[in-house]
Every structure is written in structure tokens, then in C-alpha cells.
Amino acid sequence: MQFVKGAWKILVAIKDGLALLLLLLFFGVLFAALSSSPNPAKVRDGTLLLDLNGFVSEQPAEVDPLEILTSGSAPIREYRARDLVRSLEIAVTDDRIKAVVLDLDGFLGGGQTSLSSIGEKLAAVKKAGKPVYAYATSYTDDGYQIAAQANEIWLNPLGGVMLTGPGGSQPYMAGLIENLDITPHIYRVGTYKSAIEPITRNSQSPEAKEALSAVLAEMWDNWRSEVTKARPNAKIDVMLQAPGDSVESVKGDIAKLSLDTGLVDKLGDRISFGKYIAEKHGANDDETIGGYAATTPGQLLADVGPDTSGEAIGVVTVAGTIVDGNGGAGTAAGNSVSALIYKALENDDLKALVVRVDSPGGSVTASEQIRLAIKEAKDRKIPVVISFGNLAASGGYWIATSADKIFSEPSTITGSIGIFGVIPSFEKALAKYGVNADGVKTSPLSGEPDIIGGFDPEFDRVAQSTIEQGYNRFLSRVAKARGKTIEQVDTIGQGRIWAGGTARQLGLVDQLGGLEEAIEEAAKLAKLEKGDWHAKYIEPQPDELAALLQGFGVAAPKEYGTLDMFARVSIGQELALNGLWNDLFGLTKVQGAQIQCLECAALAGPKPSNSRADTSTIKMWQAALLR
């Protein structure tokens, strides 16, 4: 009897525990719902504060709820470039906004074209007579690109401006692959298709170096032109041409050097900066020391609301690596993106469609799936305009071949018309542990690809032929879309990448311009007058569980706070190492034929590693190396 009573008590306790858990979940969902949207009432007279503590991206990546619970590390915050641009547009004419403040102390970077768009709007704010202020402990190329637009750039006396220009070394892992006894079977087309060079070579090929040099030079020229226009008196070459001599001349005081060369206007700590802003534009409600009246972009956007006047022009974003199957925001999953387009075509009365592409490419089949969804809009006589962001290469260009017009920005990285496939086998590694392969085959392709015993030469021939056929299909699509011959496309193809300005001259894009210009062109093609249309952004729904967990404060995005140069270098090294592991794993796992530009992803700006796949990848390869 005592046993029955004890068991009953346990069951009652479990029931009460579940009831309490459900109650907590309910209030958590309620809290998340109430806190997910900024409170419009918080908008007040004062400054618009862009506190960028993380990355600027085209579409912030969806955080895996399981990763939040199991990783033990918080995700890195991402800010949607479109939201920052829109908030600055509002600030130009909103009388409540007297100034704009850029807090870049925790800023980790973004793509050059995204930052150019933000810079253009900051210039418009200044032109409207509203001052722009910037503050950070250290500025690097990305942060300085937007800080240059400020009327006053403040620098912590313990920091400095460190400009470097794009470029640097990339990891080449052929020796590592050999040491791991992995045999990568490579199938490729394209003289410049260097996405697979990291696992096939120990150094960069002359062809890849030629292509990268041209793209980096064009991007750097655009950066310098933009910064010089904003701050004509800044001596940016002092740090770039002889950094060692320049820093030693001031005995290591980079802050003083930054001030002397006109790169910054004032030296001061955060409290001094805050008091200065409060004196000019009002203190915050709490009247804390160094606090000033500020409105966030989210609060301003929530207060003003979206424009819904006139006809709808649909805008779909294809951001991140193109993969098969389903995926959330920040990953261009073939099923998910195509479903968004088909659903919008069925349920929304769209007069035109704009597809914003910010992707290095990826799966051939997923790219084709998205292209066919875009083609469905054209088949319905709906004008289609493609807008390239920081990056639209390989698969990112493949999906654009269904468009009526393609817009690119000068520093967009595009092209990379080529195709490859990688399948690893492990016969060498397994043989070390006494594992051999044997069996009976009824044809040369029986059991192929044989990752245990090695590939039959007949399979290699079939696979290579398939890749070559895929490349010819790619050439044909581009030739038909751009009004060129296959031979002409092959000349500018071969996997070579181009910057947007050169791509325009080569006829790979129609016009230079950003997302705004692309939407305006779509409206023109739809024969809509100015003021008779609005952009309707077609986005994946956010993950409710992830929002709930973050609403509870579980794995809230990292807050970096003050980052001096050494802290920035440390974070950069961590992200580079994560990228190394992911690139290695991505190139050696079976994932189908790829139209992807691996080198482009690094050129288009830093990216956080917020997905569960990143963590598992690192652990797997670390285990392999430590065995």
C-alpha cells in the first residue's frame, strides 16, 4: 500500500510540474509576443541611435532553437540592412529626430554594398541639416565606411583607426586532407572555378589570383572613393602606405595619429561622448550620467509603420547559401524560397516581383527550383527585376536568368559561372584500421560511389560528364537571358568572378543601382505611377520557439560592448577558424552538384556562425584531427 501511495505522489508531482511548465510557457509566449515589437510610444524627440552590436546583413539568420538550448554560446546579433536604411529615410523628414548617433563600439562589419546604402542615407540626413555623430573605441574598414559620413567622429583615447584594405590569405588544405587520409573526388568545369582549390591545392592558382586581384582592386577603389568624398581632408594613406613608420612616429599612440591625420575629430570616452550628445539633443528620461535621448530604428519603424498605399510590388530575399530542402531566414533553401514565391503569386495581387539576391550560390537543384518559381511570375506576365546585393555569384546568378532586368551595385561580387561536385572516399583512412572492401558487382556502377573501397573509373567518367553537361546548361541559360552566344558567355564564364561595375560592362547585368532603384524599375515595367505602389516584403515567418527562448533570456544575442583593436582581431580569428572548419566540411560531404563561389563569401563581408551545423562541423573535424 505504501508503494501505491508513493507512486501516486510521484504521479501528482509530475502532473503539477507539467502544469507549472505549461503555465510558464504560456507567460513566456505572452512575454515574447509583447516584447517582439518595439513600443511606438518610446519614440521621442532626440536622436536616432544606431547601436550596431554585431553584423549588418541582408537577412538575419534564423537561430536554431535546439542550438540555443545545447550550444552553451549565444548567437551574434544581426541587423537587417533594409531596416537601417528605412529608419534613416524616416529620420530625414521626421521632426522628432534631431540627429543620428552611430554607436560602433561593438560593430563587427557587413558587406560593402550594404554599408554603402547606409552611408547614402546618412549623407541624406546630413543634407537635411541634422548632424550625424559616430563613436567607437576602434574603427576598421567596415566601421569607418559608415562613420566617415558623420559630422563628428569620436574615438576613445585608448583606441584607434586601423585601415587595412580588402584581401589577405586564405587557407589551402590539400596537405590536411592528405594527412586525414581522405580522397576527395573532384568533378569541375571552369578555369577560374577556385571554390574547390582549398582542398586540391596548397596555394592559390594564378587564375584565381588574377580574378581576385581585379575584383578586390575595384572594390577598394569604390571604398576609397566613397570615404574620400565624405571626408576629403582625411589622410587615409598615412596608415595604409607605411603603417609601422606612422605608428612608431607617435610612439604607438594610434588615437593621436588618427586625430592628427583627420580620420577622427575628437578623442573622448563613452561618458564624455554621451554628455556631449545629451547637451546638444537632450538627456534620457532617467537622466543617467552620459545618457541621451534616443530612439532605436525598431521603435521608429514600429511607430511609422509600413507603407501600404497603392498596388503591391512583391520583394523576396534570397540570402545565404542555396541549399536543398527547407530552411529559415538567412538560408536560401530551395523548398522554402520557392514556396514563398508561389504562395505570394497565388494569394497576393502582385503587379511586379523584385528578387533581392545576396548569395554565393550552392545546390544546382535548389537554384533551379528557385529559378522556376521566379519564371512562374514571368509566365503570368508579371514583371520581374533582380537586385544583386553584396554577393550574387554562381547559383545566385543562375536564378537571375529568369529576370526581365538585373540591377547590380558597383561593389557587388557576381559571375562565377561554373559548376563542380565533390564526393569524398575514405579507403585510405579505413585501411589504417584494418578495414578493407570486397564484394561482387554486376556492372561497373554497382555500389558506386564506393566511399569504402574507392571509386570505379567508370563512375568518375559519368560524374565528370554530368558536371560538363551542367556547365553547358548554365552557359545556355545565361546566353539566352543576356542575348549572347554560348561562346561569348564561356569567355566571361569559366567560374571567374567580377565586380558589379565590370559585370555591367560585360553585359552580365543591365543597370547599376540598389534595391530602391530595382523596385522603382519594377513599378515602371508594371506601368505604375510614382505614389501608386508600395513594396510588399515576402518573408519567412520567425521561429516562435526561438523567440520564446530568447524572450526568457535564454541565449540572448551577444553584447560585445567595447572592442579595441586586439579584441577585434581575436573575434576575427574565431570567425575565420569557424569558417575554415565549415568550408572543409562543406566541400568534403556528399551534397550534389554545386554552383557556388566559396571565395566570394569571404569577400562579401564577415558572417556570424549562428547555426547548429556550424557547431557540429567544428566538433567533428576537431575530433578527426585529434585522433
JOHU-V406312 format. One record per pair of residues at least 24 apart in sequence whose C-alpha atoms are under 10 Angstrom apart, sorted by the first residue. I is the first residue (numbers start at 1). J is the second residue. Records with the same first field share a line. If there is no record, write none. Layout:
I = J, J
This chain:
24 = 552
25 = 548, 549, 552
26 = 548
27 = 548, 552
28 = 547, 548, 549, 550, 551, 552
29 = 544, 545, 547, 548, 549, 551, 552
30 = 548, 551
31 = 547, 548, 551, 552
32 = 544, 545, 546, 547, 548, 549, 550, 551, 552
33 = 544, 547, 548, 551
34 = 551
35 = 547, 551
36 = 547, 548, 550, 551
37 = 298, 299, 301, 302
38 = 296, 297, 298, 299, 300, 301, 302, 303
39 = 298, 299, 300, 301, 302, 303
40 = 295, 298, 299, 300, 301, 302, 303, 304, 305
41 = 299, 300, 302, 303
42 = 294, 295, 296, 299, 300, 302, 303
43 = 96, 97, 293, 294, 295, 296, 297, 298, 299, 300, 301, 302, 303, 304
44 = 95, 96, 97, 284, 293, 294, 295, 299, 300
45 = 94, 95, 96, 97, 98, 99, 281, 282, 293, 294, 295
46 = 95, 96, 97, 98, 99, 100, 277, 278, 280, 281, 282, 283, 284, 292, 293, 294, 295
47 = 91, 96, 97, 98, 99, 100, 101, 130, 131, 132, 133, 277, 278, 280, 281, 282, 292, 293, 294, 295, 296
48 = 87, 88, 91, 96, 97, 98, 99, 100, 101, 102, 132, 293, 294, 295, 296, 297, 299, 300
49 = 97, 99, 100, 101, 102, 103, 133, 292, 293, 294, 295, 296, 297
50 = 79, 84, 87, 88, 100, 101, 102, 103, 104, 134, 294, 295, 296, 297, 298
51 = 79, 101, 102, 103, 104, 105, 106, 107, 135, 296, 297
52 = 77, 78, 79, 84, 102, 103, 104, 105, 106, 107, 108, 109, 143, 559
53 = 77, 78, 79, 103, 104, 105, 106, 107, 108, 109, 557, 558, 559, 560, 561, 562
54 = 78, 79, 104, 105, 106, 107, 108, 109, 110, 557, 558, 559, 560, 561, 607, 608
55 = 79, 80, 81, 106, 107, 108, 109, 110, 111, 605, 606, 607, 608
56 = 80, 81, 82, 84, 107, 108, 109, 110, 111, 114, 115, 605, 606, 607
57 = 81, 82, 109, 110, 111, 114, 115, 319, 320, 330, 358, 390, 605, 606, 607, 608
58 = 82, 83, 110, 111, 114, 317, 318, 319, 320, 330, 356, 357, 358, 359, 389, 390
59 = 317, 318, 319, 320, 329, 330, 331, 358, 539
60 = 319, 320, 328, 329, 330, 331, 608, 610
61 = 319, 320, 327, 328, 329, 330, 331, 542, 607, 608, 609, 610, 611
62 = 327, 328, 329, 330, 331, 540, 541, 542, 543, 546, 547, 610, 611
63 = 328, 329, 330, 542, 543, 545, 546, 547, 609, 610, 611, 612
64 = 328, 543, 545, 546, 610, 611, 612, 613
65 = 543, 544, 545, 546, 547, 548, 549, 550, 555, 611, 612
66 = 545, 546, 611, 612
67 = 546, 555, 610, 611, 612, 613, 614, 615
68 = 546, 549, 550, 554, 555, 556, 610, 611, 612
69 = 546, 549, 554, 555
70 = 555, 612
71 = 555, 610, 611, 612, 615, 616
72 = 554, 555
73 = 554, 555, 556, 557, 558, 610
74 = 550, 554, 555, 556, 557, 558, 559, 610
75 = 555, 556, 557, 558, 559, 608, 609, 610, 611
76 = 108, 555, 556, 557, 558, 559, 560, 607, 608, 609, 610
77 = 107, 108, 556, 557, 558, 559, 560, 608, 610
78 = 108, 109, 110, 557, 607, 608
79 = 110
80 = 114
81 = 110, 111, 113, 114, 115, 117, 118
82 = 114, 117, 118, 515, 516
83 = 118, 297, 298, 301
84 = 114, 117, 118, 121, 296, 297, 298, 301
85 = 114, 115, 117, 118, 119, 120, 121, 122, 297
86 = 118, 121, 297, 300, 301, 306
87 = 118, 121, 296, 297, 298, 299, 300, 301, 304
88 = 118, 119, 120, 121, 122, 123, 124, 125, 297, 300, 301
89 = 118, 120, 121, 122, 124, 125
90 = 121, 125, 297, 300, 301, 304
91 = 121, 122, 124, 125, 128, 130, 297, 300
92 = 121, 122, 123, 124, 125, 126, 127, 128, 129, 130
93 = 125, 128, 130
94 = 300, 304
96 = 295
97 = 130, 281, 293, 294, 295, 300
98 = 125, 129, 130, 131, 132, 280, 281, 282, 294
99 = 125, 126, 129, 130, 131, 132, 133, 277, 280, 281, 294
100 = 125, 126, 130, 131, 132, 133, 134, 150, 294, 295
101 = 131, 132, 133, 134, 135, 147, 150, 152, 277, 294, 295
102 = 132, 133, 134, 135, 136, 143, 146, 147, 150, 153
103 = 133, 134, 135, 136, 137, 143, 147, 154, 270, 561
104 = 134, 135, 136, 137, 138, 139, 143, 144, 146, 147, 561, 562, 563
105 = 134, 135, 136, 137, 138, 139, 143, 155, 156, 270, 560, 561, 562, 563, 564
106 = 136, 137, 138, 143, 558, 559, 560, 561, 562, 563, 564, 568
107 = 136, 138, 139, 140, 142, 143, 560, 561, 562, 563, 568
108 = 139, 140, 142, 143, 560, 563, 568, 571, 572, 605, 606, 607, 608
109 = 140, 141, 142, 143, 144, 145, 605, 606, 607
110 = 142, 143, 390, 604, 605, 606, 607
111 = 142, 358, 389, 390, 391, 411, 412, 601, 602, 603, 604, 605, 606, 607
112 = 141, 142, 145, 146, 219, 220, 222, 223, 389, 390, 391, 409, 410, 411, 412, 603, 604, 605
113 = 219, 222, 223, 388, 389, 390, 391, 408, 409, 410, 411, 412, 413, 514, 604, 605
114 = 389, 390, 409, 411, 412, 514, 604, 605
115 = 142, 143, 144, 145, 146, 390
116 = 142, 145, 146, 222, 223, 226, 227, 409, 410, 411, 514
117 = 146, 409, 514, 515, 516
118 = 145, 146, 149
119 = 145, 146, 147, 148, 149, 150, 226, 227, 230
120 = 146, 149, 226
121 = 146, 149
122 = 146, 147, 148, 149, 150
123 = 148, 149, 150, 151, 230
124 = 149
125 = 149, 150
126 = 150, 151
133 = 273, 277
134 = 264, 265, 273
135 = 264, 266, 267, 268, 269, 270, 273, 274
136 = 160, 161, 268, 269, 270, 561, 562, 563, 564
137 = 161, 255, 267, 268, 269, 270, 561, 562, 563, 564, 565
138 = 162, 254, 255, 562, 563, 564, 565, 566, 567, 568
139 = 163, 263, 264, 563, 564, 565, 568
140 = 164, 165, 565, 568
141 = 165, 166, 223, 227
142 = 223, 605, 606
144 = 227, 263, 264
145 = 223, 224, 226, 227, 228, 230
146 = 226, 227, 230
147 = 227, 230, 231, 263, 264
148 = 226, 227, 228, 229, 230, 231, 232, 234, 263, 264
149 = 226, 227, 228, 229, 230, 231
150 = 230, 231, 264, 265
151 = 230, 231, 264, 265
152 = 264, 265, 266
153 = 259, 262, 263, 264, 265, 266, 267
154 = 259, 263, 264, 265, 266, 267, 268, 269, 270, 272, 273
155 = 255, 256, 258, 259, 263, 264, 265, 266, 267, 268, 269, 270, 273
156 = 255, 266, 267, 268, 269, 270, 272, 273, 562, 564
157 = 253, 254, 255, 256, 258, 259, 266, 267, 268, 269
158 = 253, 254, 255, 256, 267, 268, 269, 564, 565
159 = 253, 254, 255, 256, 258, 267, 269, 562, 563, 564, 565, 566
160 = 253, 254, 255, 256, 257, 258, 259, 263, 264, 267, 564, 565
161 = 236, 239, 254, 255, 256, 257, 258, 259, 263, 264, 564, 565
162 = 236, 239, 240, 243, 254, 255, 258, 565
163 = 236, 237, 238, 239, 240, 243
164 = 239, 240, 241, 243
165 = 216, 217, 219, 220, 221, 223, 224, 240
166 = 216, 217, 219, 220, 223, 603, 605
167 = 212, 213, 216, 217, 220, 602, 603
169 = 203, 204
170 = 198, 203, 204, 576, 580, 599, 602
171 = 197, 198, 199, 201, 202, 203, 204, 576, 577, 579, 580, 583, 584
172 = 196, 197, 198, 199, 200, 201, 202, 203, 204, 580, 584
173 = 197, 198, 199, 200, 201, 202, 203, 580, 584
174 = 198, 199, 200, 201, 202, 203
175 = 199, 200, 201, 202
176 = 202, 584, 625
177 = 584, 588
178 = 428, 429
179 = 429, 625
180 = 426, 428, 429, 621, 624, 625, 627
181 = 425, 426, 427, 428, 429, 430, 431, 432
182 = 424, 425, 426, 427, 428, 429, 430, 451, 588
183 = 423, 424, 425, 426, 427, 428, 429, 451, 454, 455, 588
184 = 421, 422, 423, 424, 425, 426, 587, 588, 589
185 = 421, 422, 423, 424, 425, 449, 454, 455, 460, 463, 588
186 = 420, 421, 422, 423, 424, 460, 463, 464, 587, 588
187 = 419, 420, 421, 422, 423, 460, 461, 462, 463, 464, 465, 466, 467, 468, 593
188 = 418, 419, 420, 421, 422, 463, 464, 465, 466, 467, 468, 470, 471, 495, 593, 594
189 = 417, 418, 419, 420, 421, 464, 465, 467, 468, 469, 470, 471, 472, 494, 495
190 = 416, 417, 418, 419, 420, 468, 471, 490, 493, 494, 495, 496
191 = 418, 493, 494, 495, 496
192 = 416, 417, 418, 493, 494, 495, 496, 497
193 = 394, 416, 417, 418, 419, 420, 493, 494, 495, 496, 497, 595, 596, 597, 598, 599
194 = 416, 418, 420, 494, 495, 496, 497, 596, 597, 598, 599
195 = 416, 418, 419, 420, 495, 583, 587, 594, 595, 596, 597, 598, 599, 600
196 = 420, 421, 422, 583, 584, 587, 588, 596, 597, 598, 599
197 = 598, 599
198 = 580, 583, 584, 587, 598, 599
199 = 422, 583, 584, 587, 588
207 = 496
208 = 495, 496, 497, 599
210 = 496
211 = 495, 496, 497, 498, 499
212 = 496, 497, 498, 499, 599, 600, 603
214 = 497, 498, 499, 502
215 = 411, 412, 413, 414, 497, 498, 499, 500, 501, 502, 603
216 = 411, 413, 498, 499, 603
217 = 499
218 = 410, 411, 498, 499, 500, 501, 502
219 = 410, 411, 412, 413, 499, 500, 501, 603
220 = 411
221 = 411
222 = 410, 411, 501
223 = 411
231 = 262, 263, 264
232 = 262
233 = 261, 262, 263
234 = 258, 259, 260, 261, 262, 263, 264, 265
235 = 260, 261, 262, 263
236 = 261, 262, 263
237 = 261
270 = 562
306 = 534, 535, 536, 537
307 = 533, 534, 535, 536
308 = 532, 533, 534, 535, 536
309 = 531, 532, 533, 534, 535
310 = 528, 529, 530, 531, 532, 533, 534, 535
311 = 349, 350, 351, 352, 523, 528, 531, 532, 533, 534, 535, 536
312 = 348, 349, 350, 351, 352, 353, 523, 532, 533, 534, 535, 536, 537
313 = 348, 349, 350, 351, 352, 353, 354, 382, 383, 384, 519, 520, 522, 523, 526, 533, 534, 535, 536, 537, 538
314 = 341, 344, 345, 348, 349, 350, 351, 352, 353, 354, 355, 384, 519, 522, 534, 535, 536, 537, 538
315 = 341, 344, 350, 352, 353, 354, 355, 356, 384, 385, 386, 387, 515, 519, 535, 536, 537, 538, 539
316 = 340, 341, 344, 353, 354, 355, 356, 357, 374, 386, 536, 537, 538, 539, 540
317 = 354, 355, 356, 357, 358, 359, 387, 389, 537, 538, 539, 540
318 = 355, 356, 357, 358, 359, 361, 370, 388, 389, 392, 396, 399, 539
319 = 356, 357, 358, 359, 360, 361, 389, 391, 392, 396
320 = 357, 358, 359, 360, 361, 362, 391, 392, 396, 601, 607
321 = 358, 359, 360, 361, 362, 363, 395, 396, 596, 597, 598, 601
322 = 359, 360, 361, 362, 363, 364, 365, 366, 367, 370, 395, 396, 594, 595, 596
323 = 361, 362, 363, 364, 365, 366, 367, 591, 592, 594
324 = 362, 363, 364, 365, 366, 367, 369, 591, 592
325 = 365, 366
327 = 540
328 = 539, 540, 541, 542, 543
329 = 539, 540, 541, 542, 543
330 = 358, 359, 540
331 = 359
332 = 357, 358, 359, 361, 362, 363, 366, 367, 370, 396
333 = 362, 363, 366, 367, 369, 370
334 = 363, 364, 365, 366, 367, 368, 369, 370, 371, 373
335 = 366, 369, 370
336 = 366, 370, 540
337 = 366, 369, 370, 373, 538, 539, 540
338 = 366, 367, 368, 369, 370, 371, 372, 373, 374
339 = 369, 370, 373, 540
340 = 370, 373, 538, 539, 540
341 = 370, 373, 374, 376, 377, 538, 539
342 = 370, 372, 373, 374, 376, 377
343 = 538
344 = 377, 536, 538
345 = 373, 374, 376, 377, 380, 382
348 = 536
350 = 377, 382, 383, 526, 535, 536
351 = 377, 381, 382, 383, 384, 522, 523, 525, 526, 527, 528, 533
352 = 377, 378, 381, 382, 383, 384, 385, 519, 521, 522, 523, 524, 525, 526, 527, 528, 535
353 = 377, 378, 382, 383, 384, 385, 386, 403, 518, 519, 522, 523, 526, 535, 536
354 = 383, 384, 385, 386, 387, 403, 405, 406, 515, 518, 519, 520, 521, 522, 523, 535, 536, 537
355 = 384, 385, 386, 387, 388, 399, 400, 403, 406, 515, 518, 519, 538
356 = 385, 386, 387, 388, 389, 392, 396, 400, 407, 514, 515, 518, 519
357 = 386, 387, 388, 389, 390, 391, 392, 393, 396, 397, 399, 400, 408, 515
358 = 387, 388, 389, 390, 391, 392, 393, 396, 397, 412, 413, 414, 601, 604
359 = 388, 389, 390, 391, 392, 393, 394, 395, 396, 397, 413, 414, 596, 597, 600, 601, 604
360 = 390, 391, 392, 393, 394, 395, 396, 397, 413, 414, 415, 416, 595, 596, 597, 598, 599, 600, 601, 602, 604
361 = 391, 392, 393, 394, 395, 396, 397, 398, 399, 416, 594, 595, 596, 597, 598, 600, 601
362 = 393, 394, 395, 396, 419, 591, 592, 593, 594, 595, 596, 597, 598
363 = 394, 395, 419, 421, 591, 592, 593, 594, 595, 596
364 = 394, 395, 398, 399, 419, 420, 470, 474, 592, 593, 594, 595, 596
365 = 395, 592, 593, 594, 595
366 = 395, 399, 594
367 = 394, 395, 396, 397, 398, 399, 400, 594, 595
368 = 395, 398, 399
369 = 399
370 = 395, 396, 398, 399, 400, 402
371 = 395, 396, 397, 398, 399, 400, 401, 402, 403
372 = 399, 402
373 = 399, 402
374 = 399, 400, 401, 402, 403
375 = 399, 400, 401, 402, 403
376 = 402
377 = 402, 403
378 = 402, 403, 404
381 = 526
382 = 522, 525, 526
383 = 521, 522, 523, 524, 525, 526, 527
384 = 518, 519, 521, 522, 523, 525, 526
385 = 515, 518, 519, 520, 521, 522, 523, 525
386 = 509, 510, 515, 518, 519, 522
387 = 509, 511, 512, 513, 514, 515, 516, 517, 518, 519
388 = 412, 413, 414, 500, 509, 512, 513, 514, 515, 518
389 = 413, 414, 500, 513, 514, 515, 604
390 = 414, 499, 500, 600, 601, 603, 604, 605
391 = 415, 499, 500, 597, 600, 601, 603, 604, 605
392 = 416, 497, 500, 596, 597, 600, 601, 604
393 = 417, 418, 495, 496, 497, 498, 595, 596, 597, 598, 600, 601
394 = 418, 419, 474, 493, 495, 496, 497, 594, 595, 596, 597, 598, 600
395 = 419, 474, 594, 595, 596, 597
396 = 595, 596, 597
397 = 474, 478, 508, 509, 595, 596
398 = 474, 475, 477, 478, 595
399 = 477
400 = 477, 478, 481, 509
401 = 474, 477, 478, 479, 480, 481, 482, 508
402 = 477, 478, 480, 481
403 = 481, 482
404 = 481, 482, 510, 522, 525
405 = 481, 482, 509, 510, 511, 518, 521, 522, 525
406 = 482, 504, 508, 509, 510, 511, 512, 513, 518
407 = 500, 504, 508, 509, 510, 511, 512, 513, 514, 515, 517, 518, 519, 521
408 = 499, 500, 501, 503, 504, 508, 509, 510, 511, 512, 513, 514, 515, 517, 518
409 = 499, 500, 501, 503, 504, 509, 511, 512, 513, 514, 515
410 = 499, 500, 501, 502, 503, 504, 511, 512, 513, 514
411 = 498, 499, 500, 501, 502, 512, 604
412 = 498, 499, 500, 501, 502, 503, 512, 603, 604
413 = 497, 498, 499, 500, 501, 502, 503, 597, 600, 601, 603, 604
414 = 496, 497, 498, 499, 500, 502, 503, 508, 509, 597, 600
415 = 492, 493, 494, 495, 496, 497, 498, 499, 500, 503, 508, 509, 597
416 = 492, 493, 494, 495, 496, 497, 498, 595, 596, 597, 598, 600
417 = 471, 474, 475, 478, 489, 490, 492, 493, 494, 495, 496, 497, 595, 596, 597
418 = 467, 468, 470, 471, 472, 474, 475, 490, 493, 494, 495, 496, 497, 594, 595, 596, 597
419 = 467, 468, 469, 470, 471, 472, 474, 494, 495, 593, 594, 595, 596, 597
420 = 464, 466, 467, 468, 470, 471, 495, 592, 593, 594, 595, 596
421 = 463, 464, 466, 467, 587, 588, 590, 591, 592, 593, 594, 595, 596
422 = 463, 586, 587, 588, 589, 590, 591, 592, 593, 594
423 = 449, 451, 455, 587, 588, 589, 590, 591, 592, 593
424 = 449, 450, 451, 452, 454, 455, 587, 588, 589, 590
425 = 449, 450, 451, 452, 453, 454, 455, 588, 589, 590
426 = 450, 451, 452, 453, 454
427 = 451, 452, 453, 454, 455
428 = 452, 453, 454
463 = 593
466 = 593
467 = 593, 594
470 = 593, 594, 595
471 = 495, 595
474 = 595
478 = 508
479 = 508
481 = 508
482 = 507, 508, 509, 510
483 = 507, 508
484 = 508
495 = 595, 596, 597
496 = 597
497 = 597, 599, 600
557 = 610
572 = 606
574 = 609
575 = 606, 607, 608, 609
576 = 602, 606, 607, 608
577 = 618
578 = 608, 609, 614, 615, 617, 618
579 = 606, 607, 608, 609, 614, 618
580 = 618
581 = 614, 615, 616, 617, 618, 619, 620, 621, 622
582 = 609, 613, 614, 615, 616, 617, 618, 621
583 = 614, 617
584 = 617, 618, 621
585 = 614, 617, 618, 620, 621
586 = 617
